[in-house]
């Protein structure tokens, strides 16, 4: 059974703090294994990639092929139903429209001292996209990662995806065709992340790596940050739902399970101010679980990591919601904006009773690659800016350097850097 808490209980603060601080990462200590993989790929390149792919994915790259041709992606797109094709194209169009509005503007101005200064935004040269294979094959994540890179103007996008037993999800290939990806490598795991970061004889290195993956992929990205940029170190999925008794309990149960089915370590939390409604949602979850093809995973997640928290009123819930800083936050009330005004930490917020988190996973437009594990306190979801960098510039004429140069000389001398001081001072004489 999920955890049940009541803010009226004497031990509530301690129990809630334990919930906030609980770690839900997989038990395996993967850091040492990933370090060894990265070291081997850096030293041996393609040979190491082929060896790991044979061992972990049971796929012979030399015999079965290293890359997926664009023609194979087009064939996959042609082979899916018109309904799925329309859905993918709708998602791609809405994601592109939303992310176009994120493109930053350059700046160029002259200040009161006569100094010209500003900034110019440019895309990275190459981005690497990790797309999971096997059970977690998500064409929606492919679109969410590649489209912001395309909008940013990245000229080369290299996709890697594991193909267990040589098999690849046709929907992933169809999405790749819609997104216009032409460089796809049939490799996965930490070794694929290493190949993108370091480069091999076959695979040129990239500047930024994004995309979801298992614990080994996440750890590889963490260890390689600095060699390349990364989107984030993502952990298990999570959802927080704030709901009053005017909701249909079955709807809220469905929303909670939408994250529980991702992984046994996912987390779903309900805040409500009505005890009878809390009981009704718990019962609705138990009724819905047997209907899911993902029942085993969802049941484990809900029992181990789920929580139902009863509060005096929904205003009381909001500071608690901010402490959780969840990946997804639903505000299922008549006036969600009143509660939204109090939200300081959340990856993405879904306003109102008719806005399930799941619609945001696919076709709404905002990115579904979001910070987990309370990282919404200091980071944001994937955006166009993850594929761009800002270069500042400035220009001084004689009058401008005479206006601000003496202060620079004074500061340089105070810091004990005479060459710094001199490089300004010589222009003042």
C-alpha positions as a Markdown table, in Angstrom:
| # | Residue | x | y | z |
|---|---|---|---|---|
| 1 | Unk | 0.0 | 0.0 | 0.0 |
| 2 | Unk | 1.2 | 3.6 | -0.6 |
| 3 | Unk | 2.2 | 5.8 | 2.2 |
| 4 | Unk | -0.6 | 7.7 | 3.9 |
| 5 | Unk | 0.1 | 11.0 | 5.7 |
| 6 | Unk | -2.1 | 13.5 | 7.5 |
| 7 | Unk | -0.8 | 17.0 | 8.2 |
| 8 | Unk | -2.8 | 17.0 | 11.4 |
| 9 | Unk | -0.7 | 14.1 | 12.9 |
| 10 | Unk | 2.0 | 15.0 | 15.4 |
| 11 | Unk | 4.8 | 13.2 | 13.5 |
| 12 | Unk | 3.8 | 14.6 | 10.1 |
| 13 | Unk | 6.8 | 16.9 | 9.7 |
| 14 | Unk | 9.3 | 14.1 | 10.3 |
| 15 | Unk | 7.4 | 11.7 | 8.0 |
| 16 | Unk | 7.1 | 14.2 | 5.2 |
| 17 | Unk | 10.8 | 15.1 | 5.5 |
| 18 | Unk | 11.6 | 11.4 | 5.1 |
| 19 | Unk | 9.5 | 11.3 | 2.0 |
| 20 | Unk | 11.3 | 14.3 | 0.5 |
| 21 | Unk | 14.7 | 12.9 | 1.3 |
| 22 | Unk | 14.0 | 9.3 | 0.2 |
| 23 | Unk | 16.3 | 8.2 | -2.6 |
| 24 | Unk | 14.6 | 6.2 | -5.4 |
| 25 | Unk | 17.6 | 5.5 | -7.7 |
| 26 | Unk | 18.3 | 2.0 | -8.7 |
| 27 | Unk | 20.2 | -0.1 | -6.1 |
| 28 | Unk | 23.0 | -1.0 | -8.4 |
| 29 | Unk | 26.3 | 0.9 | -7.9 |
| 30 | Unk | 27.0 | 1.6 | -11.6 |
| 31 | Unk | 29.6 | 4.2 | -11.2 |
| 32 | Unk | 32.6 | 1.9 | -11.3 |
| 33 | Unk | 31.2 | -0.1 | -14.3 |
| 34 | Unk | 30.5 | 3.0 | -16.3 |
| 35 | Unk | 34.0 | 4.4 | -15.6 |
| 36 | Unk | 35.5 | 1.2 | -17.0 |
| 37 | Unk | 33.3 | 1.3 | -20.1 |
| 38 | Unk | 34.2 | 4.9 | -20.8 |
| 39 | Unk | 37.9 | 4.2 | -20.3 |
| 40 | Unk | 37.7 | 1.3 | -22.7 |
| 41 | Unk | 35.8 | 3.1 | -25.4 |
| 42 | Unk | 38.2 | 6.0 | -25.2 |
| 43 | Unk | 41.2 | 3.7 | -25.6 |
| 44 | Unk | 39.8 | 1.2 | -28.1 |
| 45 | Unk | 37.1 | 3.1 | -30.0 |
| 46 | Unk | 35.0 | 1.1 | -32.4 |
| 47 | Unk | 36.4 | -2.3 | -31.2 |
| 48 | Unk | 35.1 | -1.6 | -27.7 |
| 49 | Unk | 31.8 | -0.4 | -29.0 |
| 50 | Unk | 31.4 | -3.6 | -31.1 |
| 51 | Unk | 32.3 | -5.8 | -28.1 |
| 52 | Unk | 29.9 | -4.1 | -25.7 |
| 53 | Unk | 27.1 | -4.2 | -28.3 |
| 54 | Unk | 27.6 | -7.9 | -28.9 |
| 55 | Unk | 27.6 | -8.6 | -25.1 |
| 56 | Unk | 24.8 | -6.4 | -24.0 |
| 57 | Unk | 22.5 | -6.2 | -27.1 |
| 58 | Unk | 23.4 | -9.5 | -28.7 |
| 59 | Unk | 23.9 | -7.6 | -32.0 |
| 60 | Unk | 26.9 | -8.1 | -34.3 |
| 61 | Unk | 27.5 | -4.6 | -35.7 |
| 62 | Unk | 29.9 | -5.8 | -38.4 |
| 63 | Unk | 27.5 | -8.4 | -39.6 |
| 64 | Unk | 24.2 | -6.6 | -39.0 |
| 65 | Unk | 25.3 | -3.1 | -39.7 |
| 66 | Unk | 26.4 | -0.1 | -37.6 |
| 67 | Unk | 24.0 | 2.5 | -39.0 |
| 68 | Unk | 20.3 | 2.8 | -40.0 |
| 69 | Unk | 19.9 | 4.3 | -43.4 |
| 70 | Unk | 17.4 | 7.1 | -44.0 |
| 71 | Unk | 15.6 | 4.9 | -46.5 |
| 72 | Unk | 14.8 | 2.4 | -43.6 |
| 73 | Unk | 13.3 | 5.3 | -41.6 |
| 74 | Unk | 11.2 | 6.3 | -44.6 |
| 75 | Unk | 10.0 | 2.8 | -45.0 |
| 76 | Unk | 9.1 | 2.6 | -41.4 |
| 77 | Unk | 7.1 | 5.8 | -41.7 |
| 78 | Unk | 5.3 | 4.4 | -44.7 |
| 79 | Unk | 4.5 | 1.2 | -42.9 |
| 80 | Unk | 2.7 | 2.6 | -39.9 |
| 81 | Unk | -1.0 | 3.4 | -39.7 |
| 82 | Unk | -2.3 | 6.8 | -40.9 |
| 83 | Unk | -3.6 | 7.4 | -37.4 |
| 84 | Unk | -0.1 | 7.0 | -35.9 |
| 85 | Unk | 1.5 | 9.0 | -38.6 |
| 86 | Unk | -1.0 | 11.9 | -38.1 |
| 87 | Unk | -0.3 | 11.7 | -34.4 |
| 88 | Unk | 3.4 | 11.9 | -34.8 |
| 89 | Unk | 3.1 | 14.8 | -37.3 |
| 90 | Unk | 0.8 | 16.7 | -35.0 |
| 91 | Unk | 3.2 | 16.2 | -32.1 |
| 92 | Unk | 6.1 | 17.3 | -34.2 |
| 93 | Unk | 4.3 | 20.4 | -35.4 |
| 94 | Unk | 3.2 | 21.5 | -32.0 |
| 95 | Unk | 6.6 | 20.9 | -30.4 |
| 96 | Unk | 8.3 | 22.9 | -33.1 |
| 97 | Unk | 5.8 | 25.8 | -32.7 |
| 98 | Unk | 6.3 | 26.0 | -29.0 |
| 99 | Unk | 10.1 | 25.8 | -29.2 |
| 100 | Unk | 10.3 | 28.4 | -31.9 |
| 101 | Unk | 9.2 | 30.9 | -29.3 |
| 102 | Unk | 12.2 | 30.0 | -27.1 |
| 103 | Unk | 14.8 | 31.3 | -29.6 |
| 104 | Unk | 16.8 | 34.0 | -27.9 |
| 105 | Unk | 17.5 | 37.4 | -29.4 |
| 106 | Unk | 21.0 | 38.9 | -29.9 |
| 107 | Unk | 21.7 | 42.2 | -28.3 |
| 108 | Unk | 23.9 | 45.1 | -29.4 |
| 109 | Unk | 23.9 | 48.5 | -27.8 |
| 110 | Unk | 26.1 | 51.4 | -26.7 |
| 111 | Unk | 25.9 | 52.5 | -23.1 |
| 112 | Unk | 26.3 | 55.9 | -21.5 |
| 113 | Unk | 30.1 | 55.6 | -21.4 |
| 114 | Unk | 30.2 | 55.0 | -25.1 |
| 115 | Unk | 31.0 | 51.3 | -24.8 |
| 116 | Unk | 29.4 | 49.0 | -27.4 |
| 117 | Unk | 28.4 | 45.7 | -25.8 |
| 118 | Unk | 26.1 | 42.9 | -26.4 |
| 119 | Unk | 25.8 | 39.2 | -27.0 |
| 120 | Unk | 25.3 | 36.8 | -30.0 |
| 121 | Unk | 23.7 | 33.4 | -29.8 |
| 122 | Unk | 24.9 | 30.5 | -31.9 |
| 123 | Unk | 24.0 | 26.8 | -32.1 |
| 124 | Unk | 26.5 | 24.1 | -31.2 |
| 125 | Unk | 28.0 | 22.4 | -34.2 |
| 126 | Unk | 26.8 | 18.9 | -33.3 |
| 127 | Unk | 24.3 | 17.3 | -30.9 |
| 128 | Unk | 24.0 | 13.6 | -29.9 |
| 129 | Unk | 20.6 | 12.2 | -29.1 |
| 130 | Unk | 20.2 | 9.0 | -27.0 |
| 131 | Unk | 17.0 | 7.1 | -27.7 |
| 132 | Unk | 16.3 | 4.1 | -25.5 |
| 133 | Unk | 15.5 | 0.7 | -27.1 |
| 134 | Unk | 13.8 | -2.4 | -25.8 |
| 135 | Unk | 11.0 | -1.8 | -23.3 |
| 136 | Unk | 11.5 | 1.9 | -23.1 |
| 137 | Unk | 11.3 | 2.8 | -26.9 |
| 138 | Unk | 9.7 | 6.2 | -27.0 |
| 139 | Unk | 9.2 | 8.0 | -30.3 |
| 140 | Unk | 7.8 | 11.0 | -28.4 |
| 141 | Unk | 11.1 | 11.5 | -26.6 |
| 142 | Unk | 12.9 | 11.4 | -29.9 |
| 143 | Unk | 10.8 | 14.3 | -31.1 |
| 144 | Unk | 11.1 | 16.2 | -27.8 |
| 145 | Unk | 14.9 | 16.0 | -28.1 |
| 146 | Unk | 15.6 | 16.5 | -31.8 |
| 147 | Unk | 13.1 | 19.3 | -32.5 |
| 148 | Unk | 14.7 | 21.9 | -30.1 |
| 149 | Unk | 18.1 | 21.1 | -31.6 |
| 150 | Unk | 16.6 | 21.7 | -35.1 |
| 151 | Unk | 15.0 | 24.9 | -34.1 |
| 152 | Unk | 18.3 | 26.0 | -32.5 |
| 153 | Unk | 20.0 | 25.5 | -35.9 |
| 154 | Unk | 22.3 | 22.6 | -35.0 |
| 155 | Unk | 23.7 | 21.4 | -38.3 |
| 156 | Unk | 24.6 | 17.8 | -37.3 |
| 157 | Unk | 22.4 | 15.5 | -35.1 |
| 158 | Unk | 23.7 | 12.0 | -34.4 |
| 159 | Unk | 21.2 | 9.6 | -32.9 |
| 160 | Unk | 22.2 | 6.4 | -31.0 |
| 161 | Unk | 19.7 | 3.7 | -30.1 |
| 162 | Unk | 20.3 | 0.1 | -28.9 |
| 163 | Unk | 18.9 | -2.6 | -31.1 |
| 164 | Unk | 18.6 | -5.7 | -28.8 |
| 165 | Unk | 18.9 | -8.8 | -31.0 |
| 166 | Unk | 19.2 | -6.5 | -34.0 |
| 167 | Unk | 15.6 | -5.3 | -33.6 |
| 168 | Unk | 14.5 | -1.6 | -33.6 |
| 169 | Unk | 11.1 | -0.1 | -32.9 |
| 170 | Unk | 9.5 | 1.0 | -36.2 |
| 171 | Unk | 7.8 | 3.9 | -34.5 |
| 172 | Unk | 11.2 | 5.3 | -33.4 |
| 173 | Unk | 12.4 | 5.1 | -37.0 |
| 174 | Unk | 9.2 | 6.7 | -38.2 |
| 175 | Unk | 9.7 | 9.6 | -35.8 |
| 176 | Unk | 13.3 | 9.9 | -36.9 |
| 177 | Unk | 12.0 | 10.2 | -40.5 |
| 178 | Unk | 9.5 | 12.9 | -39.5 |
| 179 | Unk | 12.2 | 14.8 | -37.6 |
| 180 | Unk | 14.7 | 14.5 | -40.4 |
| 181 | Unk | 17.5 | 12.6 | -38.7 |
| 182 | Unk | 19.9 | 11.1 | -41.1 |
| 183 | Unk | 22.7 | 9.8 | -38.8 |
| 184 | Unk | 21.5 | 6.9 | -36.7 |
| 185 | Unk | 23.9 | 4.4 | -35.0 |
| 186 | Unk | 22.7 | 1.1 | -33.7 |
| 187 | Unk | 24.4 | 1.3 | -30.4 |
| 188 | Unk | 23.3 | 2.0 | -26.8 |
| 189 | Unk | 24.3 | 2.1 | -23.2 |
| 190 | Unk | 27.2 | 3.9 | -21.6 |
| 191 | Unk | 29.3 | 2.9 | -24.5 |
| 192 | Unk | 27.1 | 4.9 | -26.9 |
| 193 | Unk | 27.4 | 8.0 | -24.8 |
| 194 | Unk | 31.2 | 7.5 | -24.7 |
| 195 | Unk | 31.3 | 7.2 | -28.5 |
| 196 | Unk | 29.3 | 10.5 | -28.9 |
| 197 | Unk | 31.5 | 12.3 | -26.4 |
| 198 | Unk | 35.0 | 11.0 | -27.4 |
| 199 | Unk | 34.4 | 10.1 | -31.0 |
| 200 | Unk | 35.7 | 7.0 | -32.7 |
| 201 | Unk | 36.9 | 6.2 | -36.2 |
| 202 | Unk | 33.3 | 5.8 | -37.4 |
| 203 | Unk | 31.5 | 8.2 | -35.2 |
| 204 | Unk | 32.5 | 11.9 | -35.0 |
| 205 | Unk | 32.2 | 13.5 | -31.5 |
| 206 | Unk | 29.4 | 15.9 | -30.6 |
| 207 | Unk | 29.2 | 19.0 | -28.4 |
| 208 | Unk | 26.0 | 18.2 | -26.5 |
| 209 | Unk | 24.3 | 14.9 | -25.5 |
| 210 | Unk | 20.6 | 14.8 | -24.6 |
| 211 | Unk | 18.0 | 12.1 | -24.2 |
| 212 | Unk | 16.7 | 9.7 | -21.6 |
| 213 | Unk | 18.3 | 6.3 | -20.7 |
| 214 | Unk | 18.8 | 3.8 | -17.9 |
| 215 | Unk | 21.0 | 4.2 | -14.9 |
| 216 | Unk | 24.1 | 3.4 | -16.9 |
| 217 | Unk | 23.3 | 6.0 | -19.5 |
| 218 | Unk | 22.5 | 8.7 | -16.9 |
| 219 | Unk | 25.8 | 7.9 | -15.1 |
| 220 | Unk | 27.8 | 8.1 | -18.3 |
| 221 | Unk | 26.3 | 11.5 | -19.0 |
| 222 | Unk | 27.2 | 12.6 | -15.5 |
| 223 | Unk | 30.8 | 11.5 | -15.8 |
| 224 | Unk | 31.2 | 13.0 | -19.2 |
| 225 | Unk | 29.8 | 16.4 | -18.4 |
| 226 | Unk | 32.6 | 18.8 | -19.2 |
| 227 | Unk | 33.8 | 16.7 | -22.1 |
| 228 | Unk | 30.4 | 17.5 | -23.6 |
| 229 | Unk | 27.4 | 19.4 | -22.5 |
| 230 | Unk | 24.4 | 17.4 | -21.3 |
| 231 | Unk | 20.7 | 18.1 | -20.8 |
| 232 | Unk | 20.5 | 16.8 | -17.3 |
| 233 | Unk | 21.1 | 13.8 | -15.1 |
| 234 | Unk | 17.6 | 12.4 | -14.9 |
| 235 | Unk | 16.2 | 10.0 | -12.3 |
| 236 | Unk | 13.0 | 8.1 | -11.9 |
| 237 | Unk | 9.8 | 9.8 | -13.2 |
| 238 | Unk | 7.5 | 11.5 | -10.7 |
| 239 | Unk | 4.1 | 13.3 | -10.5 |
| 240 | Unk | 2.4 | 15.3 | -7.8 |
| 241 | Unk | -1.3 | 15.9 | -8.1 |
| 242 | Unk | -3.2 | 18.5 | -6.0 |
| 243 | Unk | -6.9 | 17.7 | -6.2 |
| 244 | Unk | -10.1 | 18.5 | -4.4 |
| 245 | Unk | -13.2 | 16.4 | -4.0 |
| 246 | Unk | -14.8 | 17.9 | -7.1 |
| 247 | Unk | -12.7 | 15.6 | -9.2 |
| 248 | Unk | -13.6 | 12.2 | -10.5 |
| 249 | Unk | -11.5 | 9.8 | -8.4 |
| 250 | Unk | -11.0 | 7.5 | -11.5 |
| 251 | Unk | -9.4 | 10.4 | -13.4 |
| 252 | Unk | -7.0 | 11.2 | -10.6 |
| 253 | Unk | -6.1 | 7.5 | -10.2 |
| 254 | Unk | -5.4 | 7.3 | -13.9 |
| 255 | Unk | -3.1 | 10.4 | -13.6 |
| 256 | Unk | -1.2 | 8.9 | -10.7 |
| 257 | Unk | -0.7 | 5.6 | -12.6 |
| 258 | Unk | 0.5 | 7.4 | -15.7 |
| 259 | Unk | 3.9 | 7.8 | -13.9 |
| 260 | Unk | 3.8 | 4.7 | -11.8 |
| 261 | Unk | 3.9 | 2.5 | -14.9 |
| 262 | Unk | 7.2 | 4.0 | -16.1 |
| 263 | Unk | 9.5 | 2.2 | -13.7 |
| 264 | Unk | 9.4 | 0.5 | -10.3 |
| 265 | Unk | 11.2 | 3.5 | -8.8 |
| 266 | Unk | 8.8 | 6.1 | -10.2 |
| 267 | Unk | 6.8 | 8.1 | -7.7 |
| 268 | Unk | 3.1 | 9.4 | -7.7 |
| 269 | Unk | 1.9 | 11.6 | -4.9 |
| 270 | Unk | -1.6 | 13.0 | -4.2 |
| 271 | Unk | -2.4 | 16.0 | -2.0 |
| 272 | Unk | -6.1 | 16.5 | -1.1 |
| 273 | Unk | -8.1 | 18.1 | 1.6 |
| 274 | Unk | -10.9 | 15.5 | 1.6 |
| 275 | Unk | -10.4 | 12.2 | 3.4 |
| 276 | Unk | -13.3 | 10.4 | 1.6 |
| 277 | Unk | -11.9 | 11.5 | -1.7 |
| 278 | Unk | -8.4 | 10.2 | -0.8 |
| 279 | Unk | -10.0 | 6.8 | 0.0 |
| 280 | Unk | -11.9 | 6.9 | -3.3 |
| 281 | Unk | -8.7 | 7.6 | -5.3 |
| 282 | Unk | -6.9 | 4.8 | -3.5 |
| 283 | Unk | -9.7 | 2.4 | -4.3 |
| 284 | Unk | -9.8 | 3.6 | -8.0 |
| 285 | Unk | -6.1 | 2.9 | -8.3 |
| 286 | Unk | -6.6 | -0.6 | -7.1 |
| 287 | Unk | -9.4 | -1.1 | -9.6 |
| 288 | Unk | -7.4 | 0.2 | -12.5 |
| 289 | Unk | -4.1 | -1.6 | -11.8 |
| 290 | Unk | -5.3 | -5.0 | -13.1 |
| 291 | Unk | -6.4 | -3.4 | -16.3 |
| 292 | Unk | -2.9 | -2.3 | -17.2 |
| 293 | Unk | -0.5 | -4.2 | -19.3 |
| 294 | Unk | 2.1 | -2.5 | -17.2 |
| 295 | Unk | 0.4 | -3.8 | -14.0 |
| 296 | Unk | 3.5 | -5.4 | -12.5 |
| 297 | Unk | 5.7 | -2.2 | -12.7 |
| 298 | Unk | 2.9 | 0.1 | -11.7 |
| 299 | Unk | 1.9 | -2.0 | -8.7 |
| 300 | Unk | 5.5 | -2.1 | -7.4 |
| 301 | Unk | 5.9 | 1.7 | -8.0 |
| 302 | Unk | 2.6 | 2.6 | -6.3 |
| 303 | Unk | 3.2 | 0.3 | -3.3 |
| 304 | Unk | 6.8 | 1.3 | -2.8 |
| 305 | Unk | 6.9 | 5.0 | -3.7 |
| 306 | Unk | 3.3 | 6.2 | -3.9 |
| 307 | Unk | 1.8 | 8.6 | -1.3 |
| 308 | Unk | -1.5 | 10.1 | -0.4 |
| 309 | Unk | -1.3 | 13.2 | 1.8 |
| 310 | Unk | -4.3 | 14.7 | 3.5 |
| 311 | Unk | -4.0 | 18.4 | 4.3 |
| 312 | Unk | -6.3 | 20.9 | 6.1 |
| 313 | Unk | -6.8 | 22.8 | 2.8 |
| 314 | Unk | -5.0 | 23.0 | -0.5 |
| 315 | Unk | -3.2 | 26.2 | 0.5 |
| 316 | Unk | -1.4 | 24.2 | 3.1 |
| 317 | Unk | -0.3 | 21.8 | 0.4 |
| 318 | Unk | 1.6 | 24.4 | -1.7 |
| 319 | Unk | 4.8 | 24.8 | 0.5 |
| 320 | Unk | 4.9 | 21.0 | 0.7 |
| 321 | Unk | 4.6 | 20.8 | -3.1 |
| 322 | Unk | 7.5 | 23.3 | -3.4 |
| 323 | Unk | 9.7 | 21.1 | -1.1 |
| 324 | Unk | 9.1 | 18.1 | -3.4 |
| 325 | Unk | 10.1 | 20.2 | -6.5 |
| 326 | Unk | 8.5 | 17.5 | -8.7 |
| 327 | Unk | 9.0 | 16.7 | -12.3 |
| 328 | Unk | 5.3 | 17.0 | -13.0 |
| 329 | Unk | 2.7 | 18.9 | -11.0 |
| 330 | Unk | -1.1 | 18.8 | -11.7 |
| 331 | Unk | -3.4 | 21.3 | -10.1 |
| 332 | Unk | -6.8 | 19.7 | -10.6 |
| 333 | Unk | -9.0 | 22.5 | -9.1 |
| 334 | Unk | -11.5 | 25.1 | -10.4 |
| 335 | Unk | -9.0 | 28.0 | -10.1 |
| 336 | Unk | -5.6 | 26.5 | -10.7 |
| 337 | Unk | -3.9 | 29.9 | -11.3 |
| 338 | Unk | -4.5 | 30.8 | -7.7 |
| 339 | Unk | -2.4 | 27.8 | -6.6 |
| 340 | Unk | 0.0 | 28.1 | -9.6 |
| 341 | Unk | 1.0 | 31.6 | -8.3 |
| 342 | Unk | 2.5 | 29.9 | -5.3 |
| 343 | Unk | 4.5 | 27.3 | -7.2 |
| 344 | Unk | 8.2 | 28.0 | -7.1 |
| 345 | Unk | 9.7 | 24.6 | -8.0 |
| 346 | Unk | 8.3 | 22.2 | -10.6 |
| 347 | Unk | 9.5 | 20.9 | -13.9 |
| 348 | Unk | 6.1 | 21.4 | -15.7 |
| 349 | Unk | 2.7 | 22.4 | -14.3 |
| 350 | Unk | -0.7 | 21.2 | -15.7 |
| 351 | Unk | -3.5 | 23.5 | -14.9 |
| 352 | Unk | -7.1 | 22.4 | -14.3 |
| 353 | Unk | -9.1 | 19.3 | -14.3 |
| 354 | Unk | -9.0 | 18.7 | -18.0 |
| 355 | Unk | -5.2 | 18.8 | -18.3 |
| 356 | Unk | -3.6 | 15.4 | -17.6 |
| 357 | Unk | 0.1 | 15.2 | -17.5 |
| 358 | Unk | 0.1 | 12.6 | -20.2 |
| 359 | Unk | -1.1 | 15.1 | -22.8 |
| 360 | Unk | 2.1 | 17.0 | -22.2 |
| 361 | Unk | 4.1 | 13.8 | -22.9 |
| 362 | Unk | 3.0 | 13.8 | -26.5 |
| 363 | Unk | 1.2 | 16.6 | -28.2 |
| 364 | Unk | 0.8 | 19.7 | -26.1 |
| 365 | Unk | 4.1 | 21.4 | -27.2 |
| 366 | Unk | 6.2 | 22.1 | -24.1 |
| 367 | Unk | 9.1 | 19.7 | -23.6 |
| 368 | Unk | 8.6 | 16.5 | -21.6 |
| 369 | Unk | 12.3 | 16.2 | -20.8 |
| 370 | Unk | 12.2 | 17.6 | -17.3 |
| 371 | Unk | 14.3 | 17.7 | -14.1 |
| 372 | Unk | 13.6 | 14.9 | -11.6 |
| 373 | Unk | 14.8 | 14.2 | -8.0 |
| 374 | Unk | 14.1 | 17.7 | -6.7 |
| 375 | Unk | 16.4 | 19.2 | -9.4 |
| 376 | Unk | 13.5 | 21.5 | -10.4 |
| 377 | Unk | 14.8 | 23.7 | -7.5 |
| 378 | Unk | 17.7 | 24.8 | -9.8 |
| 379 | Unk | 17.2 | 23.5 | -13.3 |
| 380 | Unk | 14.6 | 23.6 | -16.1 |
| 381 | Unk | 13.3 | 21.3 | -18.8 |
| 382 | Unk | 15.0 | 20.8 | -22.1 |
| 383 | Unk | 14.8 | 23.8 | -24.4 |
| 384 | Unk | 16.3 | 25.4 | -27.5 |
| 385 | Unk | 18.9 | 27.0 | -25.2 |
| 386 | Unk | 20.4 | 23.6 | -24.4 |
| 387 | Unk | 21.7 | 23.5 | -28.0 |
| 388 | Unk | 22.9 | 27.1 | -28.1 |
| 389 | Unk | 25.6 | 29.2 | -26.4 |
| 390 | Unk | 26.0 | 32.9 | -25.9 |
| 391 | Unk | 29.1 | 34.9 | -26.9 |
| 392 | Unk | 29.4 | 38.3 | -25.4 |
| 393 | Unk | 31.2 | 41.1 | -27.2 |
| 394 | Unk | 32.3 | 44.7 | -26.5 |
| 395 | Unk | 34.0 | 47.5 | -28.4 |
| 396 | Unk | 35.6 | 50.7 | -27.0 |
| 397 | Unk | 36.9 | 53.8 | -28.7 |
| 398 | Unk | 39.3 | 56.3 | -27.2 |
| 399 | Unk | 36.6 | 58.2 | -25.3 |
| 400 | Unk | 35.1 | 55.0 | -23.9 |
| 401 | Unk | 38.4 | 53.5 | -22.6 |
| 402 | Unk | 39.3 | 56.9 | -21.1 |
| 403 | Unk | 35.9 | 56.8 | -19.3 |
| 404 | Unk | 36.2 | 53.4 | -17.7 |
| 405 | Unk | 39.8 | 52.4 | -18.1 |
| 406 | Unk | 41.2 | 54.0 | -15.0 |
| 407 | Unk | 38.8 | 51.9 | -12.8 |
| 408 | Unk | 40.1 | 48.8 | -14.5 |
| 409 | Unk | 43.7 | 49.8 | -13.9 |
| 410 | Unk | 42.9 | 50.4 | -10.2 |
| 411 | Unk | 41.2 | 47.0 | -9.8 |
| 412 | Unk | 44.0 | 45.2 | -11.6 |
| 413 | Unk | 46.7 | 46.7 | -9.5 |
| 414 | Unk | 44.7 | 46.0 | -6.3 |
| 415 | Unk | 44.6 | 42.3 | -7.4 |
| 416 | Unk | 48.3 | 42.2 | -7.9 |
| 417 | Unk | 48.1 | 41.8 | -11.7 |
| 418 | Unk | 50.4 | 44.4 | -13.2 |
| 419 | Unk | 50.2 | 43.1 | -16.8 |
| 420 | Unk | 46.5 | 43.4 | -16.7 |
| 421 | Unk | 46.8 | 46.9 | -15.5 |
| 422 | Unk | 49.4 | 47.8 | -18.1 |
| 423 | Unk | 47.3 | 46.5 | -21.0 |
| 424 | Unk | 44.7 | 49.1 | -20.2 |
| 425 | Unk | 47.1 | 51.8 | -19.0 |
| 426 | Unk | 49.1 | 51.9 | -22.2 |
| 427 | Unk | 46.0 | 52.9 | -24.1 |
| 428 | Unk | 45.3 | 55.8 | -21.7 |
| 429 | Unk | 48.7 | 57.6 | -22.2 |
